[in-house]
Amino acid sequence: MIRKNLNSLLFLTSLLLLVSCDFNMVYDEYTAINSNGWSVTDTVSFEVEMSSTEGELYDCLLGLRNNNDYLFSNVFLFVEVENPKGETHVDTLQYLLAESNGRWLGTGVGEIKHMLLTYKEAQAFEEGVYTYKIVHGMRDEVLYGLEDIGLRIESVK
């Protein structure tokens, strides 16, 4: 009986620790990529409403999940950000997804691997809505093996 209670307490404590690890997260959304592939004309969009953040800094991360059908060791992305004033800024990004021996980077059990990729660090935001638009910049018109892509914003404390 004591062992059963101890196991239950240990499980609940572990669950609480896992749930409380994201206290810096401000935004975290993912969009599934079409199972027929991610076309170069398909734009993944995220709208983020930031509240008053004077003096606060944030890290922006891109989340990417791929499977073994992805044919490349890297990915090029174009990220367009529109701020609340309507000004836009476009970044061209390259991320490494696999080692030179073909072993996938990232975490995950089985065929799907997940990576959080740094986009911007210690960035200040004005109050208002930010629109993020992401398209791939690979030579192939359609990319296969990408499961979903996401945007995560974390407070730097």
C-alpha positions in Angstrom: 0.0 0.0 0.0 2.8 2.4 0.9 4.7 1.5 -2.3 1.5 2.2 -4.4 1.1 5.7 -2.7 4.8 6.4 -3.2 4.5 5.5 -6.9 1.5 7.7 -7.3 3.2 10.6 -5.6 6.3 10.2 -7.8 4.1 10.2 -10.9 2.2 13.3 -9.9 5.4 15.1 -9.0 7.0 14.2 -12.4 3.8 15.4 -14.2 3.8 18.7 -12.4 7.5 19.3 -13.3 6.8 18.6 -17.0 3.8 20.9 -17.1 5.5 23.8 -15.3 8.6 23.9 -17.6 6.9 26.3 -20.1 6.4 29.3 -17.8 8.4 31.5 -20.2 6.3 30.6 -23.2 4.2 33.4 -24.6 3.1 31.8 -27.9 3.3 28.3 -29.3 1.4 27.2 -32.4 2.0 24.6 -35.1 0.5 24.2 -38.5 0.4 20.7 -40.2 2.0 20.5 -43.6 -0.2 18.9 -46.3 0.6 15.1 -46.5 0.9 15.6 -50.3 4.0 17.9 -49.6 4.8 21.5 -48.9 4.6 23.4 -52.2 6.8 26.4 -52.7 3.6 28.4 -53.2 2.1 27.3 -49.8 2.5 29.9 -47.1 2.3 29.0 -43.4 1.0 32.0 -41.4 0.8 32.9 -37.7 -0.8 35.9 -36.1 0.6 36.8 -32.7 -0.9 39.5 -30.5 1.7 41.0 -28.2 0.6 43.0 -25.2 2.5 45.8 -23.6 6.0 44.6 -23.3 8.1 47.6 -22.5 11.6 46.6 -21.5 10.9 42.9 -22.0 12.8 40.7 -24.4 11.7 37.6 -26.3 13.3 34.7 -28.2 11.5 33.6 -31.4 11.9 30.0 -32.3 10.7 27.9 -35.3 9.5 24.4 -34.6 9.9 21.8 -37.3 8.9 18.2 -37.4 10.2 15.9 -40.2 10.1 12.2 -40.9 12.4 9.9 -42.9 10.7 10.9 -46.2 12.5 14.3 -46.1 15.3 14.0 -48.7 17.7 16.7 -47.5 20.0 17.4 -44.6 19.0 21.0 -44.4 16.1 23.4 -45.1 16.0 27.0 -46.4 13.1 29.1 -45.2 11.9 32.6 -46.0 10.2 34.3 -43.0 8.3 37.5 -43.6 7.3 39.4 -40.4 4.8 42.3 -40.5 4.8 44.4 -37.3 1.8 46.4 -35.9 2.8 49.5 -37.9 2.5 47.5 -41.2 6.3 47.4 -41.8 7.6 44.1 -43.2 11.0 42.4 -42.9 12.1 39.3 -44.7 14.8 36.9 -43.5 16.4 34.0 -45.4 17.2 31.2 -43.0 19.1 27.9 -43.4 18.9 25.2 -40.7 20.8 21.9 -40.6 18.4 18.9 -39.9 20.9 16.0 -40.2 24.5 15.2 -39.5 26.9 14.4 -42.4 26.3 10.7 -41.8 22.6 11.1 -42.3 21.6 10.8 -38.6 18.7 13.2 -37.9 19.2 16.0 -35.4 16.4 16.8 -33.0 14.4 14.8 -30.6 11.7 12.1 -30.9 11.2 8.4 -30.8 10.6 6.7 -34.1 10.6 8.2 -37.5 9.4 11.8 -36.6 12.0 14.2 -35.3 11.3 17.6 -33.7 13.6 20.6 -33.6 13.3 24.0 -32.1 15.3 26.3 -34.3 16.5 29.7 -33.1 15.0 32.5 -35.3 15.6 35.7 -33.3 17.1 36.2 -29.8 16.4 38.9 -27.2 14.0 40.8 -29.4 11.8 43.6 -28.2 8.2 43.8 -29.4 5.8 46.7 -29.7 2.2 46.2 -28.6 0.0 44.9 -31.3 -0.4 42.1 -33.9 2.5 40.6 -35.7 2.0 38.4 -38.8 4.6 35.7 -39.6 4.6 34.2 -43.1 6.8 31.2 -43.8 7.6 29.6 -47.2 10.3 27.1 -48.0 13.2 28.2 -50.2 14.4 24.8 -51.5 15.1 24.1 -55.1 12.4 21.4 -55.3 8.9 22.8 -55.9 7.4 20.4 -53.4 9.0 19.1 -50.2 8.0 15.8 -48.8 8.6 14.5 -45.3 7.8 17.7 -43.3 5.1 17.0 -40.8 4.5 20.5 -39.4 6.0 23.9 -38.7 5.5 26.1 -35.8 6.3 29.4 -34.1 7.2 29.7 -30.5 7.9 33.0 -28.6 9.4 32.8 -25.1 10.1 35.5 -22.6 13.8 36.0 -21.8 14.1 36.2 -18.0 
